[in-house]
Amino acid sequence: SKKTNASQKLAWKNSKCKVEGESECAYLAKLEERQNYLKNPRFFPPNSPHGGKSLVISEEKVEQTLARRKAEDNKSGTSFVPVFLANPPTVLFSDYEVGRVYEMTIELQNITSTCHHVRLIPPSTSAFAIGPGKFPGKGGMIAPGMTCQYTVQFIPEYLGDYEDCILVETQVSESLLIPIRAKRPPPALTLPHIIDCGACLVGGIKVTTILCRNEGISTGKFCIMPKKAWTPPKFKAPATVGLVIQDPFGIHPAVFELVPGQSTTVEVVFFPSFPEVSQQTYTVVCDNCQVNDVTVTGVGQLIALELLFVTDGESKPEPGEVTDVTAQHLIRFEPQNPHTTKEKKLVIRNSTHIELPFYWRVVKPNLKPLIPEETADFTNLKYDRDTESAFTLNPEQGVLLPHADHEFILTYTPQELKSYHSVIQVVLRDIPESPGLVKERMLQNIPEYKAEDVIALEIEVKGSTEPFHLLLEPYAIIVPGENFIGVNVRKTFKVWNNSKSLIKYTWEKILLCDIMEVEPHTGVIDMNKSCEFELTIMGSKPGCVSRNLCCKIEHCPEPVVLHVEAAFKGPLLCIDVPSLQLGLIKQGESVFSTFEIKNLCRLPAQWKMQESQVCLAERNEEVSPFTIQPSAGEIPPLGICSVSVLFTSSLCQRLQTVLELEVENGEGSHLPVFVEVQSPQACLISSHLVFTEIYTGVPAKATSKLFNQTLLPAKYLWGKLIGNQAAFCSAAVSPASGILRPNEEKEFCIELAANMVVSLK
């Protein structure tokens, strides 16, 4: 019941207030209606029901916009439709100089259908001023479509930018704002905001050159100074002559002027005294009051080279080994053969961010004293170049790039059988000597420093040599038996290379008498490898051959010797008869005989046959009675040659001689010859025949025997009686003639008849 009573009371109150409000509004409307009269349209906003119409904005557009701005118009009581149109809408001064006066005229045009007054509120900046207006008529009233003119003066105090505005007020509309600007196109300087000088060695000077260009369309004068030296509000040129120094940096030039498109060079000098990161800020001020900060950075560094890698690693000194005093590393090469090459790769890191020009130097070591109590004198170290060193490096010189690893080839090439000991040094060029003097020179505008070559890294290198080790297998070649001359005898053998490197060999050739060759004649044998060779021997004369065949090894003072022994024999000829029996011949007659000579080998044989000169000398003869046909010639391999011998003798003799067979490059042979030369000779068994009784005219007979003393058949013929008494008798022999066979004894009969009595003899 309480809730119902409360709601009834609230409804009564609301209805009562509503009735009272309506009555009050009606009363006020009656009062306003009594004071309402027709006003001048210029006192109404344009495009309003009683106001003038805009000459440039249509009613449709006004109605569309009216819905959006109705609330704002009700609150402000002004119109959004402009009354005046400014020409130009913005006053802009783009090219000016300090101290000169610049003017520009602006026109205000009434763009409504009613006349209006106008009031201009001048700019607040002292550089701008507004002159008196020029109106089309008197009284300052501007008719529809007419314009009034105002002159804007600009007196620049500096070359900076100016911004202000002119406020145009009317009775019925919002104020018109006309911006005024003075802005020169600024010089556009291509100077970076951060200049990184990079890294520089402590005590050195690094100059960074920057090309600055004015890419704007106006001339600018610039001044560079330390940031702490710039104190606005007004631009002045607190220029520094020469170098603008903020330790450890300096910039030159301090003041410069650039026309559009002109360039100049700005040098930034970095001269660190400590190994640290440095940073300074400079202020670049332009005469148009543009102020920019430039940060200059740089890193001061010390030399830092590091040996990162060595092929097969670094070595450590052995107990009691003599080493260099100052070397930081030791590299040892295994023993090598003379004139061979062994390489090791070194990797050196440049830990700085600076390019370091360098070169390698090979010097003799400064050895440590062997006695422990003695100490080395580091003040009197000498670095003498090692002209007999066997160590070289590639590349020998160049530039170590910043914070990069560089590879080098260390080559060991011994020339003699000895130990080599050297120190290789990385020497850097143009290293600053004293950091303390650099700043003083900078203050004196002397951008130089004293530089020298500095040893940055020392590496001790050692190497030894050993002779070549070669093994012949077998170390000597002995050919068994006898071999024919002119026939190649081949034997194989091996050569083992037990050296530390490959070898280049060249075998000797023997071509004078006997021929000895080795194939391959020349070549290469790798380390711990063998090569098989073939020896070819060809004898030119019979006999034994014993030679040392030399193999020359490149860069080895002594050759490798292969001992070779072989026996050779020449062509072998054989006569098919042991002797030549020519038998019994008659004096003055000739005898003919033949025999064969056989070649028992596979070589052609040159031969010659004649009677032994010894036998001729024994007989005191110069011309041999033997005619040999052919007496010389060549018998092909396994061939046969038939030889005929003709003997003619003028003396009776029993001849025993020898025919000599000479074989070129072979063994000769002898053929005995036997011949009996006789003349027929017979004798009477009794050389006296005695007739005891003989009568004249009566033949007396007697017999006797005839004996053939030779082996030749003998013809006989009895002749006539001879003697002083042959005429006193006659004799007849029966048979009177005949032939006696060899050694035949034949009886014959003699009839003797005397013609007178006388003693016959």
Secondary structure, DSSP 8 states (H G I E B T S, - for coil): -HHHHHHHHHHHHHHHHHHHHHHHHHHHHHHHHHH-----GGGS-TTSSSS--BSSS-HHHHHHHHHHHHHHHHHH--BSS-SEEEESSSEEE-S--TT--EEEEEEEEE-BSS-B--EEE--SSTTEEE---B-SSGGG-B-TT-EEEEEEEE--SSSS-EEEEEEEE-SSB--EEEEEEE------B---SEEEEEEEETT--EEEEEEEEB-SSS-EEEEEEEGGG---SS------SS-EEETTEEEE-SEEEE-TT-EEEEEEEE--SSSSEEEEEEEEEETTS-EEEEEEEEEEE---EEEEEETT------TT---BSS-SEEEE---B-TT--EEEEEEEEE-SSS-EEEEEEEE---B--SSTT----GGG----B-TT--EEEES-EEEE-TT-EEEEEEEE---SSS-EEEEEEEEEEEEES-THHHHHHHHTT-----EEEEEEEEEEEEE-B----EEEESSEEEEEEEEETTS-EEEEEEEEE-SSS-EEEEE--B-SSSEEEEES-EEEE-TTEEEEEEEEEE-SSSEEEEEEEEEEETT-SS-EEEEEEEEEE---EEESSS-EEEEEEETT-EEEEEEEEEE-SSS-EEEEEEE-HHHHHHTT-SS-SEEEES-EEEE-TT-EEEEEEEEE-SS-EEEEEEEEEEETTS--EEEEEEEEEE---EEES-S----S--BBTB-EEEEEEEEE-SSS-EEEE-----STTGGGEEEEEES-EEEE-TT-EEEEEEEEEESSSS---
